[in-house]
């Protein structure tokens, strides 16, 4: 769908308003485009930085899970001072106290290799899904950044357009006010025409103040994403081509959303984790079998209880079996808790699929209906401009009154503002549609960026 340029007499007022409001771009090269803003946001947005750190943390779940299946090796050492007082019984030394003080020293290396620990194996499987969940969460954050940056970018453009439109309308009303005053002075019009034009002019002044405030707010919102105040942004081209969704069938997008939407992927991983948590807790009833090997030394001083020092070396290897018998009912309680969490995860997964389907349908309709609305507003703008010209001519020849001209002017500029907004909304719904389907990527932002340039 091609967006046509505005009529000349309208664009003349609009260009003058842009210059007066400081919204015009002196040189296109000085204006930041959507791609540049997006790259700045990737470096400065706190939410995206948080998601990136969460991804790095989530990826560590896999080596932690693998560690449960690998051997552990521990080294212990000791050096102990012993002070003994021994009372002798019987014989010639009966009743005497003998003092023994000596050191014992040693070290032990213990190697433990799990052979059968169902809990560890299940937890390792969980770690794989935890990594998948972390990657899906980061994917969702990446898509969210594209949408948030694009929305903030077009919010600024829309606010600039609104301010420019109000200024253009104010300039047109000012011309009408001056004409009404001249006509009153020469006696060809009543004072009512002047009062009506003055009232519209005062209202447009108040609207201009509100629009300036709104623009400042939208610029600050963009500043929060990119870490700096946006000096100027590249606007949409005056003549551009908006493409309909491909494929053009709504249900194809819905099917993709239910399978690929990142919120769905997150919940799918969550359900798998919850399912294995049930198995992990049930394994609390099962025995464990480990291969255990030890090696070490022990030494005692010469003044030991035996009267002579000694040095020992030892090596052992064997199997260690542990069979849990009773834990106060804690294992059964944790199993019931895990089953309940599994049911919750299943419900959350179904809800995420429904939400993804709804979002894809809403965005698909937003694109298709938005394109139809843009076409209708283009035609309405041309018709409104024609009506304005007719009313101006009618006012000059005396068959129309001043209020007719003012109303026609308001209709032209209101239609113009609605057209700008419809264009932005259609583009944003296209991005949200791809986000709902789980396919939104930086390349899609580059495609939107090609619509910018102001020429």
TIKOLTOR-510646 format. One record per atom (N, C-alpha, C): x, y, z. Coordinates in steps of 0.02 Angstrom, whole numbers, padded with zeros to 5 digits, always signed. Layout:
TIKOLTOR-510646
XYZ...
This chain:
TIKOLTOR-510646
+00042-00059+00000+00000+00000+00000+00044+00062+00000+00031+00108-00046+00072+00168-00052+00040+00225-00015+00081+00261+00024+00059+00320+00060+00074+00381+00017+00024+00421+00002+00033+00478-00042+00054+00540-00003+00085+00585-00038+00106+00648-00008+00045+00690+00008+00053+00737+00056-00002+00781+00076-00012+00835+00023-00073+00863+00020-00086+00918-00026-00041+00977-00011-00025+01016-00062+00026+01068-00056+00008+01121-00004-00055+01144-00004-00072+01198+00042-00071+01175+00114-00082+01109+00125-00077+01082+00193-00004+01074+00212+00035+01044+00169+00105+01032+00185+00143+01098+00194+00119+01153+00162+00152+01218+00171+00146+01241+00244+00085+01237+00272+00076+01255+00342+00115+01207+00387+00115+01143+00371+00148+01094+00413+00223+01105+00414+00253+01118+00355+00325+01130+00352+00344+01192+00392+00303+01244+00387+00317+01305+00425+00313+01292+00500+00265+01249+00520+00258+01233+00591+00316+01192+00616+00341+01147+00576+00399+01107+00595+00459+01151+00606+00470+01199+00562+00526+01244+00569+00518+01287+00631+00457+01313+00642+00446+01356+00699+00453+01318+00765+00434+01254+00765+00437+01215+00826+00503+01182+00838+00550+01189+00793+00615+01158+00802+00615+01084+00789+00563+01058+00756+00559+00986+00743+00589+00967+00677+00601+01015+00634+00628+00998+00568+00700+00976+00575+00722+00936+00529+00790+00910+00530+00833+00951+00482+00883+00988+00506+00925+01028+00461+00958+00987+00407+00984+00930+00427+01014+00884+00379+00994+00814+00399+00973+00775+00350+00949+00708+00365+01003+00666+00398+01067+00680+00382+01122+00639+00410+01128+00650+00484+01104+00707+00510+01110+00722+00581+01056+00687+00622+01005+00662+00591+00950+00631+00627+00965+00557+00639+00953+00535+00701+00962+00464+00717+00902+00425+00690+00916+00369+00658+00861+00327+00633+00845+00272+00684+00796+00232+00667+00773+00180+00714+00828+00130+00729+00868+00112+00679+00921+00063+00689+00973+00089+00737+00991+00152+00731+01040+00181+00776+01013+00184+00848+00950+00203+00854+00919+00206+00920+00917+00136+00951+00902+00086+00911+00899+00017+00936+00968-00006+00961+01019+00010+00923+01087-00010+00943+01107+00026+01008+01088+00089+01015+01102+00125+01077+01065+00092+01135+01003+00071+01123+00964+00040+01176+00994-00026+01198+01022-00064+01151+01054-00128+01169+01113-00117+01216+01144-00060+01211+01202-00045+01253+01182-00012+01319+01124+00020+01321+01108+00062+01378+01044+00043+01416+01000+00005+01385+00937-00011+01418+00949-00058+01477+00926-00038+01536+00938-00077+01597+00901-00144+01596+00840-00145+01570+00802-00207+01568+00835-00258+01523+00863-00235+01466+00896-00281+01421+00962-00306+01452+00997-00262+01486+01059-00283+01520+01044-00335+01574+00989-00325+01609+00969-00373+01660+00954-00441+01629+00919-00440+01572+00902-00503+01537+00965-00538+01513+01013-00500+01489+01076-00529+01464+01114-00563+01522+01116-00530+01580+01149-00559+01638+01112-00622+01662+01045-00619+01659+01005-00677+01679+01018-00736+01633+01030-00723+01569+01047-00776+01522+01113-00809+01540+01163-00768+01555+01228-00796+01574+01223-00838+01637+01182-00814+01685+01173-00853+01746+01135-00917+01731+01084-00914+01689+01045-00973+01673+01085-01027+01637+01132-01007+01596+01173-01056+01560+01218-01096+01607+01231-01070+01666+01273-01107+01714+01236-01165+01746+01171-01170+01735+01134-01227+01763+01157-01293+01732+01178-01292+01669+01198-01354+01636+01262-01383+01666+01317-01345+01672+01376-01374+01705+01363-01394+01777+01318-01359+01811+01301-01378+01879+01265-01446+01881+01222-01457+01831+01188-01521+01826+01236-01577+01807+01282-01562+01761+01331-01613+01742+01376-01632+01800+01391-01584+01843+01435-01597+01900+01406-01650+01947+01340-01657+01948+01309-01707+01992+01324-01778+01969+01342-01787+01905+01356-01853+01878+01431-01870+01878+01473-01821+01892+01545-01830+01889+01574-01844+01958+01634-01873+01961+01663-01888+02026+01682-01824+02065+01685-01832+02131+01709-01779+02174+01772-01802+02209+01818-01757+02219+01883-01772+02249+01895-01723+02305+01907-01749+02366+01916-01706+02424+01981-01724+02459+02015-01673+02484+02076-01682+02523+02065-01653+02592+02080-01694+02643+02076-01670+02712+02143-01683+02747+02160-01640+02791+02222-01648+02829+02210-01629+02902+02253-01654+02947+02245-01638+03018+02313-01638+03053+02318-01598+03103+02375-01598+03147+02348-01584+03217+02353-01634+03261+02320-01631+03326+02371-01639+03382+02368-01596+03431+02410-01603+03491+02370-01640+03544+02400-01693+03572+02367-01735+03622+02404-01730+03689+02367-01720+03742+02396-01717+03811+02357-01766+03855+02389-01822+03874+02356-01874+03913+02390-01880+03982+02351-01887+04034+02375-01906+04101+02345-01974+04117+02388-02024+04129+02366-02093+04139+02382-02114+04210+02331-02141+04246+02341-02167+04313+02350-02243+04309+02407-02268+04335+02423-02338+04332+02392-02376+04390+02372-02438+04377+02342-02480+04428+02384-02544+04437+02391-02566+04496+02424-02630+04510+02500-02626+04506+02532-02671+04539+02605-02675+04537+02637-02619+04576+02702-02614+04565+02741-02565+04603+02725-02494+04584+02696-02484+04526+02682-02415+04503+02609-02395+04514+02573-02436+04553+02502-02421+04566+02495-02352+04597+02447-02314+04570+02432-02248+04597+02474-02193+04567+02521-02210+04526+02562-02159+04494+02528-02132+04431+02543-02068+04416+02517-02036+04355+02573-02029+04304+02557-02051+04244+02606-02046+04189+02578-01997+04137+02619-01950+04117+02598-01899+04068+02622-01918+03998+02577-01913+03951+02593-01924+03880+02568-01864+03839+02613-01830+03806+02594-01776+03761+02630-01787+03694+02591-01785+03639+02618-01801+03574+02573-01772+03519+02599-01770+03459+02561-01746+03401+02542-01805+03357+02481-01799+03326+02461-01845+03273+02447-01803+03211+02472-01827+03154+02465-01790+03092+02442-01838+03037+02404-01812+02989+02384-01855+02934+02346-01817+02880+02337-01850+02824+02297-01822+02770+02261-01879+02734+02204-01863+02704+02163-01913+02671+02135-01883+02606+02140-01921+02553+02109-01903+02489+02051-01951+02477+01992-01923+02464+01932-01965+02454+01903-01951+02385+01893-02004+02346+01862-01999+02280+01795-02034+02283+01742-01998+02262+01675-02027+02261+01645-02019+02191+01627-02075+02161+01596-02076+02095+01525-02103+02102+01474-02060+02091+01405-02087+02093+01395-02139+02038+01368-02196+02058+01351-02248+02010+01276-02249+01995+01237-02242+02048+01164-02241+02039+01135-02190+02087+01117-02133+02061+01082-02081+02099+01030-02050+02053+00970-02077+02055+00917-02056+02010+00902-01982+02018+00906-01956+02078+00893-01885+02089+00942-01841+02050+01007-01862+02050+01057-01822+02014+01045-01824+01939+01027-01882+01913+01014-01888+01841+00954-01845+01820+00902-01847+01861+00842-01807+01846+00858-01732+01851+00898-01713+01899+00916-01643+01906+00959-01620+01847+01001-01664+01820+01039-01647+01760+00992-01635+01701+00940-01677+01694+00891-01666+01641+00855-01599+01651+00840-01582+01713+00809-01517+01727+00854-01460+01705+00919-01468+01715+00964-01413+01699+00963-01397+01624+00953-01448+01582+00949-01435+01510+00888-01392+01494+00832-01405+01526+00772-01365+01514+00778-01296+01548+00816-01292+01602+00826-01226+01633+00867-01181+01587+00915-01210+01552+00953-01171+01502+00908-01149+01445+00866-01196+01421+00819-01179+01367+00771-01125+01389+00750-01128+01451+00705-01076+01477+00740-01008+01481+00803-01008+01504+00840-00945+01508+00850-00915+01438+00864-00957+01388+00873-00932+01320+00807-00905+01292+00752-00938+01307+00687-00913+01285+00670-00847+01318+00687-00840+01382+00674-00777+01417+00715-00720+01386+00777-00736+01367+00818-00684+01335+00791-00667+01266+00768-00719+01230+00737-00706+01165+00677-00661+01170+00637-00673+01222+00579-00630+01233+00601-00559+01250+00653-00553+01290+00679-00486+01308+00705-00450+01246+00737-00487+01201+00763-00456+01139+00706-00431+01096+00654-00472+01088+00596-00449+01050+00563-00390+01084+00557-00393+01150+00526-00339+01187+00565-00274+01177+00631-00279+01173+00671-00218+01163+00656-00187+01095+00649-00229+01043+00633-00202+00977+00566-00167+00978+00517-00198+01011+00450-00168+01014+00451-00104+01055+00485-00106+01112+00486-00046+01156+00522+00012+01123+00578-00003+01091+00615+00050+01057+00574+00079+00999+00544+00035+00960+00504+00059+00903+00444+00100+00927+00411+00077+00981+00354+00113+01007+00376+00182+01033+00431+00184+01070+00455+00248+01095+00476+00295+01039+00507+00266+00987+00529+00305+00929+00468+00336+00894+00418+00295+00879+00360+00321+00844+00316+00364+00888+00319+00354+00954+00283+00399+00999+00311+00469+00994+00378+00474+00989+00408+00540+00981+00388+00571+00914+00391+00530+00860+00371+00557+00795+00297+00579+00796+00255+00538+00826+00183+00555+00829+00172+00619+00868+00210+00626+00923+00203+00687+00963+00229+00748+00924+00283+00739+00886+00308+00793+00843+00256+00811+00791+00225+00760+00761+00174+00773+00710+00115+00810+00740+00095+00789+00801+00038+00822+00833+00054+00895+00847+00115+00908+00872+00134+00978+00885+00137+01018+00820+00166+00988+00768+00170+01023+00704+00101+01037+00675+00056+00988+00683-00012+00998+00658-00048+01054+00694-00039+01055+00761-00071+01109+00800-00043+01177+00781+00023+01179+00770+00053+01243+00750+00029+01264+00680+00022+01216+00636-00003+01232+00569-00075+01256+00573-00114+01222+00616-00183+01243+00625-00186+01313+00656-00143+01326+00703-00140+01392+00735-00122+01446+00684-00074+01430+00640-00055+01478+00588-00113+01492+00541-00150+01439+00523-00207+01448+00478-00262+01488+00512-00273+01475+00577-00324+01513+00614-00303+01586+00620-00237+01596+00629-00212+01665+00634-00226+01704+00570-00216+01670+00513-00232+01703+00449-00307+01718+00445-00348+01670+00467-00420+01681+00465-00442+01737+00513-00407+01740+00571-00423+01793+00619-00405+01861+00590-00347+01865+00558-00328+01929+00528-00377+01950+00473-00400+01902+00433-00447+01917+00380-00514+01940+00409-00535+01906+00464-00598+01925+00496-00594+01996+00522-00537+02015+00551-00529+02083+00577-00531+02133+00520-00498+02117+00464-00499+02164+00407-00570+02171+00380-00606+02116+00375-00675+02118+00349-00720+02159+00395-00708+02152+00461-00749+02191+00508-00734+02266+00502-00670+02281+00492-00651+02351+00487-00681+02385+00425-00687+02346+00370-00716+02376+00310-00791+02366+00307-00819+02332+00358-00891+02325+00362-00921+02269+00323-00881+02221+00300-00909+02164+00262-00921+02103+00305-00905+02107+00371-00917+02051+00417-00933+02078+00485-00964+02038+00527-00982+02058+00595-00925+02043+00642-00931+02069+00703-00881+02056+00755-00882+01984+00777-00938+01950+00763-00942+01879+00781-00889+01837+00748-00875+01852+00684-00823+01815+00650-00755+01823+00685-00741+01882+00707-00678+01895+00742-00675+01857+00808-00731+01857+00845-00733+01822+00910-00726+01747+00900-00757+01720+00849-00752+01648+00837-00681+01629+00819-00649+01669+00776-00579+01654+00758-00533+01662+00818-00546+01714+00859-00504+01724+00918-00511+01666+00967-00572+01641+00976-00583+01584+01021-00545+01522+00996-00548+01510+00931-00511+01452+00903-00436+01463+00912-00414+01524+00903-00342+01538+00909-00319+01526+00981-00358+01549+01029-00340+01539+01100-00340+01465+01118-00388+01428+01090-00390+01355+01103-00329+01321+01074-00310+01341+01014-00251+01310+00983-00188+01327+01022-00185+01385+01053-00128+01402+01095-00122+01355+01155-00180+01342+01187-00181+01295+01243-00162+01224+01220-00186+01204+01162-00169+01138+01135-00095+01133+01118-00067+01188+01095+00005+01188+01080+00047+01177+01142+00028+01208+01197+00065+01199+01260+00061+01126+01283+00001+01097+01278-00007+01027+01297+00034+00981+01251+00036+00997+01186+00073+00955+01139+00148+00960+01152+00172+01019+01169+00243+01027+01185+00261+00987+01247+00217+00987+01297+00229+00948+01357+00230+00873+01341+00184+00852+01298+00181+00781+01280+00244+00760+01242+00269+00804+01198+00330+00789+01162+00389+00781+01210+00394+00825+01258+00447+00820+01307+00444+00753+01345+00383+00733+01363+00373+00670+01399+00395+00611+01356+00375+00611+01292+00392+00556+01248+00467+00553+01235+00499+00610+01230+00571+00611+01221+00607+00585+01282+00582+00600+01341+00612+00575+01403+00604+00499+01408+00548+00474+01384+00537+00401+01384+00587+00366+01339+00602+00396+01282+00653+00369+01237+00722+00375+01268+00734+00429+01303+00798+00439+01337+00811+00384+01388+00759+00361+01421+00767+00307+01470+00794+00243+01438+00777+00232+01375+00799+00172+01340+00870+00177+01315+00889+00236+01290+00953+00242+01256+01006+00279+01297+00986+00306+01354+01035+00337+01398+01055+00407+01379+01022+00436+01330+01037+00505+01310+00974+00537+01282+00974+00603+01281+00915+00639+01255+00918+00640+01180+00865+00617+01145+00867+00615+01072+00863+00686+01042+00915+00704+01005+00916+00770+00974+00866+00775+00917+00868+00728+00872+00821+00728+00816+00816+00657+00789+00757+00641+00762+00744+00574+00737+00723+00578+00664+00743+00528+00626+00723+00526+00555+00649+00510+00551+00609+00549+00514+00537+00535+00508+00524+00484+00453+00461+00463+00449+00441+00419+00394+00445+00456+00327+00459+00419+00275+00458+00449+00209+00387+00472+00193+00383+00527+00156+00317+00553+00138+00281+00507+00090+00318+00468+00052+00288+00420+00006+00322+00352+00019+00283+00306+00045+00312+00242+00065+00263+00186+00050+00289+00125+00053+00249+00066+00038+00243+00023+00100+00183+00013+00125+00170-00031+00181+00147-00099+00154+00178-00152+00178+00163-00218+00152+00115-00254+00199+00067-00292+00172+00022-00332+00214+00059-00391+00244+00032-00422+00295+00065-00480+00327+00074-00537+00277+00131-00570+00282+00144-00629+00241+00164-00687+00288+00124-00741+00289+00066-00756+00247+00006-00713+00265-00041-00709+00219-00099-00666+00227-00156-00699+00266-00146-00760+00290-00198-00797+00327-00186-00789+00402-00238-00768+00438-00231-00757+00510-00212-00820+00547-00244-00877+00530-00233-00938+00567-00162-00964+00560-00128-00947+00506-00058-00967+00499-00016-00932+00551-00031-00869+00564+00004-00832+00616-00013-00859+00685-00076-00877+00695-00097-00905+00760-00061-00971+00774-00057-01013+00723-00022-01077+00732+00052-01066+00749+00083-01019+00715+00153-01003+00730+00160-00977+00801+00114-00935+00822+00117-00906+00890+00111-00960+00943+00067-01008+00932+00058-01061+00982+00117-01108+00986+00159-01109+00934+00217-01153+00935+00282-01116+00952+00289-01054+00927+00354-01020+00929+00356-00960+00975+00299-00937+00998+00300-00879+01042+00346-00891+01102+00387-00842+01119+00436-00853+01172+00404-00864+01240+00348-00833+01252+00313-00846+01316+00291-00919+01319+00269-00947+01262+00251-01017+01259+00312-01061+01270+00368-01044+01239+00429-01083+01249+00451-01082+01322+00445-01025+01354+00463-01020+01424+00420-01067+01467+00355-01067+01454+00310-01110+01492+00319-01183+01475+00336-01199+01413+00350-01268+01395+00410-01294+01434+00462-01254+01437+00520-01275+01477+00502-01280+01550+00460-01234+01574+00439-01236+01644+00399-01299+01659+00358-01321+01612+00320-01383+01623+00366-01444+01625+00416-01446+01581+00463-01502+01581+00503-01503+01646+00522-01445+01670+00558-01442+01734+00514-01467+01791+00451-01445+01791+00404-01466+01844+00391-01541+01841+00386-01569+01780+00374-01641+01773+00433-01681+01801+00493-01659+01787+00552-01694+01813+00562-01682+01887+00535-01628+01913+00538-01617+01985+00498-01670+02022+00443-01692+01992+00404-01747+02022+00447-01810+02025+00480-01826+01970+00522-01885+01968+00581-01879+02016+00608-01820+02021+00665-01810+02066+00646-01821+02139+00588-01797+02158+00567-01806+02227+00546-01878+02241+00517-01911+02192+00501-01982+02201+00564-02024+02210+00619-02002+02179+00682-02038+02187+00709-02035+02257+00678-01994+02299+00699-01992+02369+00687-02057+02406+00645-02101+02378+00633-02167+02407+00683-02219+02383+00723-02202+02332+00766-02252+02300+00834-02254+02333+00869-02311+02329+00937-02316+02356+00986-02279+02312+01044-02265+02340+01099-02235+02303+01160-02280+02309+01200-02280+02257+01260-02322+02255+01318-02280+02229+01372-02278+02270+01431-02240+02252+01493-02284+02254+01540-02269+02211+01607-02298+02216+01649-02250+02255+01679-02274+02311+01717-02231+02356+01787-02259+02363+01836-02217+02353+01906-02236+02364+01941-02184+02406+01984-02208+02453+02021-02162+02496+02094-02181+02497+02136-02133+02508+02208-02143+02516+02234-02089+02563+02279-02111+02609+02304-02061+02656+02359-02087+02699+02382-02045+02746+02434-02063+02794+02413-02037+02862+02443-02068+02915+02433-02046+02984+02498-02058+03020+02517-02012+03064+02580-02018+03101+02569-01995+03173+02600-02030+03220+02596-02013+03291+02667-02004+03318+02675-01958+03366+02741-01945+03394+02767-02001+03438+02832-01998+03457+02864-02051+03496+02835-02057+03566+02807-02005+03591+02781-02006+03660+02708-02025+03662+02685-02066+03613+02615-02085+03610+02599-02134+03666+02537-02155+03671+02516-02199+03725+02554-02265+03723+02573-02287+03665+02609-02350+03660+02683-02343+03677+02704-02282+03684+02773-02270+03702+02819-02262+03643+02796-02279+03584+02837-02272+03523+02796-02238+03469+02828-02200+03426+02793-02168+03370+02778-02218+03315+02733-02197+03270+02716-02241+03215+02694-02200+03155+02703-02227+03095+02681-02198+03032+02637-02249+02997+02581-02225+02968+02534-02270+02934+02519-02243+02864+02509-02289+02819+02484-02273+02752+02426-02319+02737+02374-02292+02706+02316-02335+02694+02284-02316+02627+02255-02366+02596+02217-02358+02534+02156-02403+02537+02097-02375+02522+02036-02415+02522+01996-02400+02459+01958-02448+02437+01912-02438+02381+01853-02486+02391+01793-02462+02376+01735-02504+02386+01672-02470+02362+01617-02504+02371+01550-02479+02353+01514-02459+02417+01477-02404+02410+01439-02379+02467+01366-02375+02448+01324-02413+02482+01252-02416+02467+01215-02382+02524+01168-02339+02506+01126-02306+02556+01053-02316+02536+01014-02337+02584+00943-02350+02572+00902-02309+02621+00867-02257+02597+00825-02217+02643+00766-02259+02667+00754-02257+02731+00699-02297+02761+00640-02253+02781+00653-02200+02817+00598-02158+02839+00625-02088+02852+00590-02036+02825+00612-01967+02833+00556-01924+02862+00513-01955+02902+00460-01917+02934+00404-01896+02887+00399-01926+02829+00347-01908+02781+00365-01850+02736+00428-01825+02742+00448-01766+02702+00450-01782+02628+00474-01843+02610+00480-01861+02539+00411-01862+02506+00363-01895+02539+00295-01897+02511+00265-01828+02504+00278-01785+02553+00252-01716+02550+00281-01678+02491+00347-01686+02480+00379-01652+02424+00353-01678+02357+00336-01743+02354+00308-01770+02292+00240-01738+02278+00198-01733+02330+00132-01702+02320+00139-01629+02300+00187-01594+02329+00199-01524+02311+00221-01519+02238+00265-01564+02216+00289-01563+02147+00233-01578+02098+00188-01623+02116+00131-01639+02072+00086-01578+02064+00075-01543+02119+00033-01482+02115+00067-01429+02071+00133-01422+02078+00168-01374+02036+00168-01395+01963+00168-01460+01950+00163-01484+01882+00095-01466+01852+00041-01474+01890-00025-01454+01867-00028-01379+01853+00004-01340+01896+00006-01267+01885+00044-01251+01821+00101-01285+01810+00140-01272+01749+00101-01290+01687+00062-01344+01690+00021-01364+01633-00031-01311+01618-00063-01284+01670-00113-01232+01660-00081-01167+01633-00022-01151+01659+00014-01091+01636+00032-01098+01562+00052-01158+01542+00069-01169+01472+00009-01160+01427-00048-01186+01447-00108-01178+01407-00129-01104+01403-00123-01070+01459-00140-00999+01459-00093-00959+01413-00029-00975+01413+00018-00939+01370+00002-00951+01297-00019-01011+01279-00037-01025+01210-00099-00985+01190-00147-00980+01234-00207-00941+01218-00190-00867+01213-00147-00842+01257-00128-00772+01254-00090-00757+01190-00047-00803+01169-00009-00794+01107-00056-00793+01047-00105-00838+01047-00153-00840+00993-00193-00775+00990-00215-00750+01048-00253-00688+01051-00211-00629+01026-00148-00626+01049-00104-00571+01028-00092-00572+00953-00084-00631+00924-00072-00635+00852-00134-00614+00813-00193-00634+00836-00255-00614+00802-00264-00538+00806-00254-00510+00866-00263-00438+00874-00214-00399+00830-00151-00421+00829-00101-00385+00789-00114-00394+00714-00136-00453+00694-00151-00464+00623-00208-00417+00601-00260-00414+00642-00315-00368+00625-00292-00296+00629-00246-00281+00675-00219-00213+00680-00183-00192+00616-00147-00240+00585-00111-00223+00523-00160-00215+00465-00203-00266+00455-00248-00264+00398-00298-00206+00403-00328-00198+00462-00375-00142+00470-00339-00075+00469-00277-00074+00495-00239-00012+00494-00224+00011+00424-00207-00036+00380-00193-00018+00311-00256+00009+00277-00313-00022+00292-00376+00003+00265-00392+00072+00292-00377+00083+00356-00390+00148+00387-00345+00201+00356-00282+00184+00342-00237+00232+00311-00263+00253+00242-00286+00203+00203-00314+00220+00137-00374+00265+00143-00418+00250+00192-00478+00291+00201-00460+00362+00223-00410+00368+00268-00391+00434+00292-00355+00474+00237-00318+00440+00194-00289+00476+00137-00342+00508+00094-00394+00469+00080-00449+00496+00040-00486+00550+00077-00495+00539+00143-00531+00589+00184-00491+00655+00186-00425+00649+00187-00384+00709+00189-00391+00749+00124-00390+00713+00068-00400+00748+00005-00468+00781+00001-00519+00745+00025-00587+00773+00024-00593+00832+00071-00562+00827+00129-00565+00882+00177-00529+00944+00151-00474+00933+00116-00438+00990+00088-00479+01024+00033-00515+00983-00006-00558+01011-00057-00615+01051-00025-00644+01023+00029-00698+01058+00064-00673+01123+00094-00611+01123+00120-00583+01185+00149-00576+01238+00095-00549+01218+00038-00542+01267-00016-00609+01295-00037-00660+01252-00040-00727+01275-00060-00755+01323-00009-00746+01308+00056-00772+01352+00108-00736+01419+00109-00671+01418+00096-00634+01481+00092-00660+01524+00034-00672+01492-00022-00698+01529-00079-00769+01554-00064-00809+01511-00032-00877+01531-00015-00878+01589+00035-00830+01590+00081-00826+01644+00129-00808+01710+00095-00764+01705+00045-00743+01766+00010-00800+01795-00031-00844+01752-00057-00899+01778-00098-00962+01788-00058-00960+01770+00008-01015+01785+00052-01067+01730+00059-01055+01670+00034-01105+01616+00042-01086+01569+00099-01030+01578+00130-01009+01540+00189-00988+01589+00243-00995+01569+00306-00975+01612+00361-00907+01588+00389-00880+01628+00434-00813+01614+00459-00808+01547+00496-00862+01530+00532-00860+01467+00570-00855+01407+00523-00883+01413+00464-00878+01358+00415-00805+01346+00395-00770+01401+00385-00699+01395+00367-00659+01366+00424-00673+01390+00486-00636+01365+00544-00649+01290+00554-00710+01269+00546-00727+01198+00554-00692+01156+00501-00690+01182+00440-00656+01146+00386-00582+01140+00399-00552+01193+00425-00481+01190+00442-00468+01138+00496-00511+01138+00547-00502+01090+00601-00509+01018+00575-00556+01008+00530-00565+00941+00502-00503+00919+00462-00474+00964+00424-00414+00948+00386-00358+00926+00431-00345+00967+00482-00288+00952+00525-00301+00892+00571-00363+00882+00592-00379+00822+00631-00370+00759+00589-00392+00762+00527-00383+00705+00482-00309+00692+00469-00272+00746+00461-00200+00739+00450-00166+00706+00510-00185+00727+00571-00156+00697+00631-00174+00623+00637-00237+00607+00622-00260+00537+00625-00224+00494+00573-00209+00523+00515-00173+00486+00464-00103+00468+00487-00069+00517+00516-00001+00504+00542-00003+00448+00594-00051+00453+00640-00055+00403+00693-00071+00334+00665-00115+00331+00616-00133+00267+00587-00073+00234+00554-00031+00273+00523+00030+00245+00492+00076+00214+00545+00087+00250+00599+00130+00224+00652+00099+00162+00684+00034+00164+00698+00001+00106+00729+00005+00044+00685-00002+00054+00620+00001-00004+00573+00070-00035+00574+00121+00006+00573+00190-00020+00576+00202-00057+00642+00179-00027+00698+00189-00059+00763+00152-00125+00768+00092-00128+00741+00055-00191+00743+00089-00245+00701+00123-00224+00647+00162-00273+00609+00219-00302+00649+00252-00260+00689+00305-00285+00733+00277-00330+00788+00221-00309+00817+00191-00350+00870+00166-00417+00843+00144-00418+00781+00122-00481+00751+00180-00530+00746+00237-00506+00724+00296-00549+00719+00321-00569+00788+00314-00524+00837+00334-00542+00905+00289-00596+00933+00224-00591+00920+00177-00642+00944+00192-00709+00912+00214-00708+00849+00230-00770+00814+00300-00796+00832+00338-00758+00870+00404-00780+00891+00457-00772+00838+00445-00731+00788+00492-00724+00732+00523-00655+00727+00505-00609+00772+00531-00541+00768+00606-00541+00781+00644-00509+00737+00717-00506+00743+00740-00437+00723+00804-00424+00732+00833-00359+00716+00824-00343+00641+00822-00395+00599+00812-00384+00528+00745-00350+00514+00695-00365+00555+00630-00333+00547+00634-00259+00565+00675-00243+00615+00686-00173+00631+00721-00137+00574+00767-00172+00541+00801-00142+00483+00752-00130+00426+00704-00175+00418+00654-00166+00366+00611-00104+00379+00592-00095+00442+00555-00034+00460+00598+00027+00451+00662+00020+00467+00708+00077+00462+00712+00103+00390+00702+00059+00342+00705+00080+00271+00645+00124+00253+00594+00125+00295+00537+00169+00283+00550+00240+00305+00607+00251+00339+00623+00317+00367+00666+00356+00317+00666+00420+00327+00709+00462+00285+00678+00529+00270+00613+00533+00275+00580+00598+00266+00576+00621+00195+00593+00579+00147+00591+00600+00077+00542+00559+00039
